[in-house]
C-alpha cells in the first residue's frame, strides 16, 4: 500500500504507443546486432518461450536476474547499457500525449502501468526523460505488482497500492485486451489509437467527476 494520502482521482497510463511511439523493428534490429541472432532466432529464444511475459508478471526478482536469464537464452554476454541503449533507441516521446498526463496531474495522481520487467524499470527515467518529472515515484512496471495486463490481478493490486477505488480511476492503453481487463474491474478505460486525443479523454473523465463527492470510506476493488 502506498503510504501517501490517497488522491481524489487516479490516472494510469501505459507507455509504449501511448506516451511514446515504440518501433519494435528498430529494437529487434539492434538486438540482432548485439547478440548475433536474426529476428526469428531472437523471438524463438526469448519471446516464444514466454520469458518476456514472465518477466512482465514479476518472475524475475530484479534487473540483474532478468539480464542473467536473457544472456543465458541468447548464449552470449549482453552488456546492460547496450541492452538499454537499443531499447531506448526504439522510443520517441509524443508531446501531446505527455500534455495529457500534465492535465491529469492537475486533478489527481498519475502513475505509469506498462507491461515490462524489472530491467526496463531501471532505465525508464533515461529512455523518456520527460517521465520522471511527471510521474515521480509512480513509474511502475507490471512486474512491480506480480501480474501483467490484461490480468485483473494487476489492476486490483494497483488500486490497492494507491488506495483509490476503480470508479475514480482512469486508464489509457493501446491494446484492446488491456482496456477490457481494466474495465472488467470497474476502471474507466480508454483505447488509445493513432489519432486519439488523450487530452480530451482525460478532461472528459475529470468533468464527469467534478460534481461527484469523494467517498470518505472508499475502498479499492475486492481481490
C-alpha positions in Angstrom: 0.0 0.0 0.0 1.3 3.5 -0.9 1.7 5.4 2.4 1.0 8.8 0.9 -2.6 10.0 1.2 -5.0 8.6 -1.4 -5.7 11.1 -4.2 -9.2 12.1 -5.3 -8.6 10.6 -8.8 -6.1 8.2 -10.2 -4.8 8.3 -13.8 -3.0 5.2 -15.1 -1.1 5.4 -18.4 0.5 2.7 -20.5 3.8 3.7 -22.1 4.6 2.2 -25.5 2.3 3.6 -28.2 0.5 5.7 -25.7 3.1 8.2 -24.3 5.9 7.2 -26.7 6.0 5.8 -30.2 7.6 2.4 -29.9 9.3 0.9 -33.0 9.8 -2.7 -32.2 11.6 -3.3 -35.6 14.3 -0.9 -34.6 14.7 -2.7 -31.3 14.8 -6.1 -32.9 17.4 -4.9 -35.4 19.5 -3.6 -32.5 19.2 -6.8 -30.5 20.2 -8.8 -33.6 23.4 -6.7 -33.9 24.0 -7.1 -30.2 23.6 -10.8 -30.0 24.3 -12.1 -33.5 20.9 -13.7 -33.8 18.4 -12.8 -36.5 14.8 -11.8 -35.7 13.4 -15.3 -35.9 16.0 -16.7 -33.6 15.7 -13.8 -31.2 12.0 -14.5 -30.9 12.5 -18.3 -30.6 15.0 -18.0 -27.8 13.2 -15.4 -25.6 9.7 -14.2 -26.6 8.3 -17.5 -27.9 9.3 -19.3 -24.7 7.2 -16.9 -22.7 10.3 -15.4 -20.9 9.4 -11.8 -21.5 5.8 -12.4 -20.4 7.1 -14.0 -17.2 9.3 -11.0 -16.6 6.4 -8.7 -17.0 4.5 -10.7 -14.4 7.3 -10.4 -11.9 9.0 -13.8 -12.4 12.5 -12.2 -12.1 13.4 -10.7 -8.7 15.3 -7.8 -10.2 17.0 -6.4 -13.3 20.2 -8.4 -12.7 18.2 -11.7 -12.6 16.4 -10.7 -15.8 19.7 -9.9 -17.6 21.3 -13.1 -16.5 18.3 -15.1 -17.9 18.4 -13.1 -21.1 22.1 -13.8 -21.6 21.6 -17.5 -20.9 18.9 -17.6 -23.5 21.0 -15.7 -26.1 24.1 -17.8 -25.4 26.3 -14.7 -25.1 27.2 -11.8 -22.9 24.9 -8.8 -23.2 26.0 -5.5 -21.7 23.2 -3.9 -19.7 23.9 -0.4 -21.0 23.9 -1.7 -24.6 20.6 -3.5 -24.0 19.2 -0.3 -22.6 20.6 1.8 -25.5 18.9 -0.5 -28.0 15.5 -0.3 -26.2 15.7 3.5 -25.8 16.5 4.0 -29.5 13.2 2.5 -30.4 11.2 5.1 -28.4 10.1 8.6 -29.3 8.2 10.9 -27.0 4.7 12.0 -28.0 4.4 15.6 -26.7 0.5 15.8 -27.0 0.2 12.6 -25.0 2.6 13.8 -22.3 0.5 17.0 -22.2 -2.5 14.8 -21.3 -0.5 13.5 -18.3 0.2 17.1 -17.2 -3.5 17.8 -17.4 -4.4 14.7 -15.4 -1.8 15.6 -12.8 -3.7 18.8 -12.0 -6.6 16.7 -10.8 -5.2 13.7 -9.1 -2.3 11.2 -9.1 -0.7 10.0 -12.3 1.0 6.6 -12.5 2.6 4.6 -15.2 1.5 1.0 -15.8 3.5 -0.7 -18.5 3.9 -4.4 -19.2 7.7 -4.5 -18.6 10.1 -6.3 -16.5 12.4 -5.1 -13.7 15.4 -4.3 -16.0 13.1 -1.9 -18.0 12.0 -0.3 -14.8 15.6 0.5 -14.0 16.0 2.5 -17.2 12.7 4.2 -17.8 14.0 7.6 -16.5 16.7 7.6 -19.1 14.6 6.4 -22.0 12.0 9.0 -21.6 13.4 12.0 -19.7 10.0 13.7 -19.5 8.5 10.9 -17.4 10.2 11.3 -14.0 9.1 14.9 -13.5 5.5 13.9 -14.4 5.2 10.6 -12.5 7.7 11.0 -9.7 7.9 7.8 -7.7 5.0 6.2 -9.7 7.0 5.0 -12.7 5.7 1.4 -12.3 6.2 -1.6 -14.5 3.7 -4.5 -14.3 6.5 -6.6 -12.7 6.2 -4.5 -9.6 2.7 -5.9 -9.0 3.4 -9.6 -9.8 1.0 -9.7 -12.7 0.7 -8.3 -16.2 -2.1 -6.7 -18.2 -4.8 -7.7 -19.0 -5.0 -9.9 -15.9 -7.4 -8.5 -13.3 -4.9 -9.1 -10.5 -2.6 -6.3 -11.8 -5.4 -3.8 -11.8 -6.7 -4.8 -8.4 -3.2 -4.6 -6.9 -2.6 -1.2 -8.4 -5.9 0.1 -7.0 -4.9 -1.3 -3.6 -1.4 0.2 -3.8 -2.8 3.7 -4.5 -5.9 3.4 -2.2 -8.3 4.6 -4.9 -11.5 2.8 -5.9 -12.0 1.6 -9.5 -14.8 4.1 -10.1 -12.4 7.0 -9.6 -9.6 5.6 -11.8 -8.8 6.3 -15.4 -6.6 4.1 -17.6 -5.2 4.6 -21.1 -3.8 1.7 -23.2 -3.3 0.9 -26.9 -4.2 -2.8 -26.5 -8.0 -3.7 -26.6 -7.5 -6.7 -24.3 -5.8 -4.4 -21.7 -8.6 -1.9 -21.9 -11.1 -4.8 -21.4 -9.2 -6.1 -18.4 -9.3 -2.7 -16.7 -13.0 -2.2 -17.5 -13.7 -5.7 -16.0 -12.8 -4.4 -12.5 -14.7 -1.1 -13.0 -12.0 1.2 -14.2 -12.8 3.8 -16.8 -10.5 2.7 -19.6 -9.8 4.4 -23.0 -8.4 2.6 -26.1 -5.6 4.8 -27.5 -5.3 4.7 -31.2 -3.1 6.7 -33.6 -5.4 9.7 -33.8 -6.7 9.6 -30.2 -6.7 12.9 -28.4 -5.8 11.7 -24.9 -6.1 15.2 -23.6 -9.8 15.2 -24.4 -10.3 11.8 -22.8 -8.7 13.0 -19.6 -10.7 16.2 -19.5 -13.9 14.2 -20.1 -13.1 11.9 -17.2 -12.3 14.8 -14.9 -15.6 16.6 -15.9 -17.6 13.5 -15.1 -16.2 13.5 -11.5 -16.2 17.2 -10.7 -19.6 17.0 -9.1 -19.2 13.6 -7.6 -18.1 13.7 -3.9 -15.2 11.5 -2.9 -16.4 8.7 -0.6 -14.8 9.1 2.8 -14.5 5.4 3.2 -13.6 4.5 -0.4 -12.1 1.1 -0.8 -10.4 -0.4 -3.9 -12.0 -3.2 -5.8 -12.0 -6.5 -3.9 -9.4 -9.1 -4.8 
